[in-house]
Amino acid sequence: MTAGAMPEDRLREMLALAEGSDSVELKLTVPAEDHRRTAFALGMDPLDAQIRMVCFFDTPDLSLNRAGVVVRARRVQGREDDSVIKLRPVAPEAISEKLRWSPAMVVELDAMPGGYVCSASVKARLGEDDVRRAVAGERAARKLFTKEQRAFYAAHAPAGLELDDLTLLGPILVLKLNFTPEELGRKTVAELWLYPDGSRILELSTKCAPGEMFQIAAETRVFLSARGVDLTGEQQTKTATALDYFVSHLDT
């Protein structure tokens, strides 16, 4: 959940990106062998988790991913479906002023041990059954995205690649748990991504304002270390892992 030690030039870049972002999300993925112990150490109750089903759309050779574009739609237990078109990495100043201040636009810096990335996302809420119908082939993919989202996609996707040309990758089951450890005193999120081959990624995260990034990172690091959480494990990317898995199983 911290940026860790990094060269001065990268630190300056991270600070500049944070300054132009709406928020900072501090992230940490926990080694698989420590999932159970970490859940107990942090007092997480899996029965409080919200069930989500996440779908991605890309080409079989992941041309969108190579262009830095993520197309995602989700079913969420107890609320409406949602969708997002995300671009990363991105420099906040490169986004047009009109789009930058759209209520649907979120610019966020993700920071994790040893790295960071800034993303721009155009989000939308959907109906409660829209994503299920799209997965079943009863609804065109483009119908999951607003006019504003489609324009953002067209501006950054490879030329000629339409939303309806994309391949459905997923869905993948995700358990999301919001909790507030008493000693830390701030909302923390645990996401457990359950891949079809039995592998898992457990990510812990907390959000903060750009100006408090380093203070919150330090406080969170101290708290997690005191609870025995491994902060030195190899960091994994949930989306990249999901995309790689599903494209490798398209013919199975």
C-alpha angles and dihedrals in degrees: 000000000000135000091235122200113335138162116279094246092055091046090054090049092050091050091050091050092048091051091058095044131094092224145349123235115202111207139188130177115210121221111259094241089058099050097100095042092048092051090054093043092054095041095241116169111205091202088069092057123115117230118232133178113206125199127189129196123209141123122280089256093046095241091160092053090051089052090052094250123133121191113191140166127186142198111211126195112246099007144058122294118257140200138201140192108204132188121198140210097025138158109229092222090058092067116094114254092239093054094038092064097040112123087233095056122091124179113195137173115219113203125187135162106301099000153041140196133191119218137186117211132187107202135191138183117230138191121285094256104033099100094044089054091049091051089050091052093247096114131044116247093237089061089069091065133067126234089258092051092048091051091051090049093049091051094056110023121093110280115272096014107125126196091246089055092064126103121236110243112193149311102233125188117240130183114205123193126186114199139157115218108216094225093050096040097204137095113272127187127211119193121188113195112200111203120202092244091061096258120129140200120204114196126186119198145165131189128223143163115277092247094058097044098113096042093050091044091053094046092048093048092052091048095049093045090052089054092051097251112158109241095177102064123119110276118236130200114227096205097044091049091051094048093049092049097049097044089050089055101043093112097043 
